Amino acid sequence: MCLIEHSSTVCLNYPLRSLLYLAREYEVILEQRNENILKYGLVKIPTPACIVLYNGMEKRPEVEILKLSDAFENQEVEPCLELFVKVLNINNGMNENVLNGCKALKDYVILISKIRENYNEIGDLAKAIHKAIDYCIDADHLRSFLIRNRAEVEPMLLSEGTVEEYVDSMNEVKEQEIERLKKVVQEKGGNCKPIAMIPFAENTRNPEYQEKLFQIGVPVLPPPVYAFKLLRHLADFIAYEPETKTLELAVGHPKSEETQALSEHESKQELKVYGVLVPDEVIVTSKEEAAQFTKNHPDPLVMKVESADILHKSDVGGVKLNVCGPEAAEKAYEEIMESVTAKRPDAHINGILTVPMLDAGVEIIIGVNNDPQFGPMIMVGMGGVFVEVFKDVALYPAPLKEEEALEMLKSLKSFKLLNGYRGTEKCDIKALCQTIVAISNYAQANKDVLKELDINPLFVYPEGKGVGVADALIVKRK
């Protein structure tokens, strides 16, 4: 296993970095091979080789060996661990055998060499890069790559510090900028806005300028890909308002690990007490009652087996959709009872839950899992493919406020679907937040007995039209 790194500077920490890289790679390899390093037999691993290809401006020998043991604090004790990193100087005229083995690498060295040569002649880095690329294209060095990617290569060479002369040419400018920043910081004092420097290349270059910036209170952040993430976290921290948070946990003390599930109707009725809006529904115990219910409810109905022993109703033929009229209700009742009693003869059946069909809306899943350390944890996510494939969910401990529920929703990648997307109506986000809070209140009040809760799906309707609970399940500890 060969670890190769290219650099225009020589870092004395290469051996330590290589050790950490190799350790991670070996861990992956052992896991892929399903190896057990606790067994008595010797586990074979790939032989490592650590190489740095150096082409910076500093004059260095053709080959250098860096040792991990040089980093050990106690140099008087013979180390029981060693790792060597070979630094190969690939500037023109050195390590020709390495360059001859890789045309792309040799062509790259020629490109950098030409840039330096041109810069020494004309003193303009941008022009030096442009002229060097022209030369390499004409001489068939990285020709197809440079022709295809020239628009990206030129600014990259100019801005990312690949050519050390650029650093030298900017020394005077940097000194002026530091003096200007120092003056601003001193004049503004405690009223000075935060100032930070974001380099285009890695932030380990030019330590003398880093030190000068630190001394005037200007931190040097990592390159943009990491720096803007850090600034985002800092902005979130500054914007954090603790008065809008509950800042408490509802950790329960269960007396039993034995559990029992409530039926769908029982689950809905418990949630209703805490402000969760559930549709009007009835449990019918005969086909005649089912037919009578349809006379007062002309809209299509859903008929589902009502039993705490049957959690997955569809698996046993316990659900009928779009039931319209007395005859259809009687037939649905008979078919459900026949199917369920055949497949689950052991189940206690309370009857058939009959409820008007809910209009389609944006599907949401709300769940609760009672964690032994954090108490009830509220989970919210978009239904369907978003939760199954993209795992797009948010977690928050109960209890919570409406503002916190809204933050949960906004953290979802799919929040746009709730907020009106490509001409669709904006959903009733306030009603959804109120429902999340109501479920949180239920979870807090039942923290000692609640094990888990699941509402799937919950339909969210256009603004002002509320939400609809299509199914609910509560599992409690006895």
N, C-alpha and C positions, 0 to 999 in steps of 0.2 A: 504494500500500500504506500503510494508515493504522495506526499503532501508538498505541493509546489506553490510558491508565492512570488509575485513580481513586485518590486518596490524600487523607488528612486532614493530611498534612504535605508540605512541599516539600523534596525531596532535591536537592542541587546536583549529584549524580551522575547525574541523569536522562539527560543527553546521552550519557555514556559507556555507561550501561546500554542505551540505545536503539541505539547503534552496534553493540554485541555482539548484541542481539536481531536487528537487521536483517541483520547479516552471516550469522547462522545461517539466517534465512529465505531470503536470496538464494541461499545454498548449496543449500538444498532445491529452490528454484524452478529453478535452473540444472540440477540433476540430473534433475528431472522433465522439463524441456524437452530434455534431452540436449545442452546447449550446451557448446561448447568455447571457453573464454576465451583460449586460446592462438592461436586463428585470427586472421587479419588483419582480418576484418570486424567491425564494431561489434556487440556483443551488447547488446540492449535489455533493461532491467530496469524493474520498476514504480517509479514515482516515490514516494519515501517522505514521510510526514507523521507527526510525533511530537507527540502532544498529551497533557497531563496535566489531568485534571478535579479541581480542588482545592475541598474544602469543609470545611477545618479551622477551628479557632477563632481562629488567628492572623490578624490583619488584614493583608491583602495586596492589591495592586492587581488590577484586573479582568483584565488580561493581563500576563504576564511572558514574556520570551524568555531561555531559558538556552542558553548556547553551549558546544560541546565544547571550543573553543579556550581557554576559561578554565581547563581542567584541564591544559593543556600546561605542563611545567616551565619551559621557556624562553619567557617572554612577550615577549622582545625580537625574536624571529624571527617573520616573517609566516608563519602556518601554511598548509600546502598542503592541509589537510583541515579541513572545518568541518561541523557538524551543529547544527541549531537544534531546541529543544524549546519548544513554546508551552504555557504554563501558564495555564489558563482558570479563574478564580475563579467557581464556580457557586453561591456562597451567594446567598440571596435578594436580588434587585435587581440582580444582575450577570449579564452574558452571557445576557440573556433570549432572544436569537435562537437560541442553542445549546439552551437548555432547551425552547423552543417546538418545536424540531425533534424532540424525543424525550420523549414523555409519561412513560415509565417513569422516565427520569432526573429530570424535573421533579417527579414524585411522590415520588421518593426524597429530593430536596432538601427538599421540604415536610415529610417524615417527620422528618428530622434536625433541621430548624428547630423543629418542634413539640417534639421531645424536649428541646432546649436551652431553649426557652421554658418548658416545664413544670418543668424542673429548677431554673431560676432562681426559680420561684414556690414549689415545695414542698421542694426540697433533697434529694429521695430519687430516685436514678436509676432504680431498678426501677419505682417508681410513675410516674415521668415517661415511661418507655418504654411502659408499659401504657396510659397515658392517650393518648399520641400515636398508638399503633396504633388505639385505639378511634376517635379523631378521623379518621384516614385511611380507615378502613373506612367510616365514616358518610359521608365526603365523597368517596368513590369515588377515592381515591388508592391505587393498588396494592391495591385491594379484594380481588380474587380470590386474589392471591398471599398477602396477609397472612392471609386467612381459612384458606387451605389450609396455610400453613407457620408459623402464629403460634407454635406450640410450639417451633420451632427458632429463629425470628427473635429472640424476646425474650431468651433466654440468650446468643445470639450477640452482640447489641448490648450486653449487659451485660458480657460477659467478654472480648470481643476488642478492646476499646479503640476502637470506632468513634466513640464520643462522648468528646471530650477532657475533659469535665467529670469523668468518672469517674476519670481520672488525677489530677486536682486533689484530688478527694475522698479519694483513697487516700494522699496524700502523708504524712500523719501516721502512718498505719499502716505505711507502708514504712519510715519513719525508725525506728519502734519495732522492726520486724523486723530491720533492719540492726544496730541496737544489740544486740539479743538474739543474733544470729548472731555478732557480733564477740566478745561475752562468752564464748560457748560455745567458739569457736576459740581464744581466749586461754587459757581455763581448761584445755582438753584438750591443747593443744599438739600434739606429735607423735602423740599417741594419738587425735586427733580423727578421726572417720569422715569420708570425703569428703562434701562438701556442694556441691550445684549448684542453680542456679535455672533453672526452665523457665517461660518466659512463655507465655501463651495466644496473644498476638499476636506480630508480628515482634520480634526481639531488638534492633532498632535504635532503639526508642523509649527515652526517658528516659536519655540517656547519662550524666547525673550520678549516677544510681543504679547504673548499670553500673560506673562508675569506683569508687564506694564499695565495691561488692561485690568487685571485683577486688582492691582494696587489702587486704581481709581474707581473700583466698584463696578466694573463692566465684565460680566462673565462671558466666557467663550463657549458657546453651545456646540453640540455635534453638527454634522452636515444637515442640510434641510430635511432629508427624509426622516430624521429622528428629531431634529430641533422643533419642527412645527407640532409634532405630537407632544413634546414636553411643554411647549407654550400653551397648547390646548388644555392640558391637565392643570397647568398653573392658572389659566383663566377660569377653569371650572372651579378650582379651589377658592379663588378670590370671589367668584360670584355665589359661592355656597352661602345660603341663608339658613342657619340652624333653627331659627324661629318658625320656619315653615315645615320643619320635620318633627316627627313624633319622638325620635331618638330614644326609643325604648323597645325592649323585646318582650314577647309574651311567652316565655319559656314555661311549659307545663310540667306537671309532676304526675304522670300516669300511674295508676294503681295496678294495672293489669296489662299484659301484652296480648291477651286474647282479644280478638276483634270480631265485629259483626257488621255487615253491610245493611244499610237502610234501603228500602225500595225507592224507586224513582219518585213516587208521590210523597212518601214520607220525607225524602230529602228536600223536595221542593217546599213542602210545608214548613220545615224547620228554617229554611232560608228566607221564606216569606215573612217570618216574624221579625227578621232583622232588616227588612226593607228591600229585599230582592223581589222584583216584579215577576211573578209567574203567571202563566195563562190560566183561565178558568178551566177546570177539568173535573171529571167525575169517574168513579170506579163503578162499572156495571158488572153485575153478577149473573146476568142472563141475557139471552139474545133479545128478549122482549124489552128489557131495559135499554139495550143498545139501540133498538129501533125507535123507542120513545124519545131518546136523547136527540136523534137526528131530526125529529119533527120540530124541535125548538132551535136547532142549529143547522140551517140549510147549507152552510159552507162546508167544503171538504173537511173530513176528520182524519185524525191519526188514531189508530187503535193499537195498544201495546199491552202485552201481558204485564200484570202488576204483581211482582214477587221479589222479595229480598233475596231469594235463593237463585234468581236468574239475573245475572248482571249484564250478560251479553244476549239481549233479546233476539236479535236478528239471527243468531246462530241456531236457534231452536224454532225458527219460524214464528216468532212471537210479535211481529210488527206488520201492520197493514197501513198503507198510505192512501190518501185521496179517496177515502170512503164517503160516498154520497148516497143518501136516501136510506129508508128503513130496511129494504131488502138487502142492500149491500152491507149494511151494518150487521144484520143477522148472519149473513154468510161469512163475514170477516170474523165475527165472534166464534162461530162454529169451527172455522179453519184454524184459528189461533189455538183454541182449547184442544182440538184434536192433535195438532202438531206438538204442542208443548207437553201435554200429558204423555205422549208417546216417547218423546225424547228426554223428558225430565220427570219421570213418574214420582221421584222423591221430593220434588219442589212443592212448597206450600204456596198456593196461588190465591191471592186476595180477590182477583177478578180481572177485568180488562180495563185499563186506563184509557179513557176516551177524551180527546182534546182536539179543538179546532186546529187545522194545519196552520203553521206560522208562515207568514210571507218570507220569501228569501231575502237575505241581507248579507252584509259582510260578516263572514264567519270568524268568531273569536273563540279561543279556548281559555278558560280560567281554571286553574287548579290550585290546590293547597296540599303541601306535604309538611307534616309536623316533625320538624327536626329536633332531636334531643338536646342540641346545644343552642340553636337559634330560635326555637319555637316554630310556630306556623309560618311557612314561607309561601308567599303568594306568587304564582306563576301565571303570566299572561302572554299569549302569543296569537298570531293569526292562524286560522284553521287551515285544513287541507295541506297542500304541498309545502307551505311556508314552515310549518312546524315539523312535518315528517321528513322533508328533504333538507331544508336550509337551517333547521334548528333555530328559527328566529323567535326567541322567547326572552322575557325579562323576569327577573326574580327580585323580590323585595320582602323583608320581614314584616309581619303583622305586629302591631296595628299600623295603619298609614292614613294619610289625609288625601283629599282630592288632588292637591298639588303634586303629591308624590305619585299618585296613580297616573296622572298626566305625564310625569317624567318617565314612568315605565313605558307608556305607550310611545312616547317620542323617541325612546331608545331603540325601538324596533325598526329594522330596515324597511319593513313593509308599512310603516306609519302613513306613508303617502296615500295608501288605499283608503284610510279612514278620513284623511284631510281633504278629499276631493282630488281625483287624479284623472287627467285627460278628459275633462268634461263631465265626470261623474259627480253626483251630489256629495257634499260634505256630510259625513256621518254624525250622529248624535253623540259626540265625544263626551259631553258633560254627563249624559245618562250612563254611558259606559263607565266613566270614572266613579260615579255614584254607586254603581253596581259593584265595582271592585272594592270600594270602601265598605259597602254593606257586607260583602263576603269576608273582608278582613275583620270586621267587627264580630261576625259570627265565629270566625276562627279564634279570635282572642278570648271570647266568652267561653268557648268550649276547648280551651288549650289543654285541659287535663284529660279529655276523653277523645278528642278528634285525632284520627290517624291520617286520613286523607280525604280530599274532596275534589270532585271533577265536574265541571260544567262544559259539555261538549256536544253540539256547538251552542254558542250564544250568538244570536243574530243581532247585528247593530244596524239600525235603520237610519234614513236621512235625518238631518238635524231637526229636532223638535218631535220626532216620532218614537224615541225611546229604543228599547232593546227587547229581545224575546228569548227566554230560556227554553231551548228545545229538549234538553235532557240534563239530568243531574244525578250524581251519585255521592253519597257520604258514607265513609267507613269509620266506625267508632271503636274505641276500646271498651270492653265490658266493665 
